Amino acid sequence: MQKCEKCNAHFSWSEIYKSIWKSYKPIKCNECDTTHKITVPSRLIFVSLTILPMLIFGYFLSPFSNVLVTLGIAIFICIIGSLLAPFLVTYKEDL
């Protein structure tokens, strides 16, 4: 899990998750008030974990002829990817 670069305080999973879904809002450290922004590669990681698997399943890998079943599974894949994203994204101190 990501830590503050200045004081090494850990960011919680929920702080990172909320930051991602609120248009990559910067995270402020609770200990030293340092602001951290998500990196561009981390934004790509988030998209790679959520949107891309959903689209690949929906367009190419779906064995179902029912659109609602395909959509439901694609949304489930998106949710699982978004729940894993806070473990893989990184934040850097805002200068």
C-alpha positions as CSV (number, residue, x, y, z in Angstrom):
1,M,0.0,0.0,0.0
2,Q,1.2,3.5,-0.8
3,K,3.0,5.6,1.9
4,C,3.6,9.3,2.3
5,E,7.0,10.2,0.8
6,K,7.7,12.7,3.6
7,C,6.7,10.9,6.8
8,N,6.1,7.3,5.7
9,A,2.5,7.3,7.0
10,H,0.4,4.7,5.2
11,F,-2.6,5.8,3.1
12,S,-5.7,3.7,3.7
13,W,-7.2,1.7,0.9
14,S,-10.4,3.7,1.1
15,E,-8.5,7.0,0.7
16,I,-6.9,5.8,-2.4
17,Y,-10.1,4.3,-3.8
18,K,-12.1,7.5,-3.2
19,S,-9.3,9.5,-4.8
20,I,-9.4,7.4,-7.9
21,W,-13.1,7.6,-8.4
22,K,-13.2,11.3,-7.7
23,S,-11.3,12.2,-10.9
24,Y,-7.9,11.3,-9.4
25,K,-8.3,13.8,-6.6
26,P,-5.0,14.4,-4.7
27,I,-4.5,12.8,-1.3
28,K,-3.4,14.8,1.7
29,C,-1.4,13.0,4.3
30,N,-3.1,13.0,7.7
31,E,0.3,13.2,9.6
32,C,2.2,16.0,7.8
33,D,-0.4,17.6,5.4
34,T,1.7,16.8,2.3
35,T,-0.3,16.6,-0.9
36,H,0.2,13.6,-3.2
37,K,-1.0,13.3,-6.8
38,I,-1.5,10.1,-8.7
39,T,1.1,9.4,-11.4
40,V,0.3,9.1,-15.1
41,P,1.4,5.4,-15.3
42,S,-1.0,4.7,-12.3
43,R,-3.8,6.2,-14.2
44,L,-3.1,3.8,-17.1
45,I,-2.9,0.9,-14.6
46,F,-6.4,1.9,-13.3
47,V,-7.8,1.9,-16.8
48,S,-6.0,-1.4,-17.6
49,L,-7.6,-3.0,-14.6
50,T,-11.2,-1.7,-15.1
51,I,-12.2,-0.6,-18.5
52,L,-10.0,-2.7,-20.8
53,P,-10.9,-6.1,-19.3
54,M,-14.6,-5.2,-19.3
55,L,-14.5,-4.2,-23.0
56,I,-12.4,-7.2,-24.0
57,F,-14.8,-9.5,-22.4
58,G,-17.9,-7.7,-23.7
59,Y,-16.7,-7.5,-27.3
60,F,-14.5,-10.6,-27.8
61,L,-14.7,-13.2,-25.1
62,S,-18.4,-13.3,-24.1
63,P,-19.9,-16.8,-24.7
64,F,-23.4,-15.4,-23.9
65,S,-26.0,-14.4,-26.5
66,N,-28.0,-12.5,-23.8
67,V,-26.9,-8.8,-23.7
68,L,-27.9,-8.3,-20.1
69,V,-25.8,-11.3,-18.9
70,T,-22.8,-10.1,-20.8
71,L,-23.3,-6.5,-19.4
72,G,-23.7,-7.8,-15.9
73,I,-20.5,-9.9,-16.1
74,A,-18.6,-7.0,-17.7
75,I,-19.7,-4.7,-14.9
76,F,-18.6,-7.3,-12.3
77,I,-15.2,-7.5,-14.0
78,C,-14.9,-3.7,-13.8
79,I,-15.8,-3.7,-10.1
80,I,-13.2,-6.4,-9.3
81,G,-10.5,-4.4,-11.2
82,S,-11.4,-1.2,-9.4
83,L,-11.2,-3.0,-6.0
84,L,-7.7,-4.2,-6.8
85,A,-6.4,-0.9,-8.2
86,P,-5.6,0.8,-4.8
87,F,-2.9,-1.9,-4.3
88,L,-1.1,-1.1,-7.5
89,V,-1.4,2.7,-8.1
90,T,1.3,5.1,-6.9
91,Y,1.2,8.7,-5.7
92,K,4.0,11.2,-5.8
93,E,4.4,14.3,-3.6
94,D,3.0,17.4,-5.3
95,L,5.6,20.1,-5.7
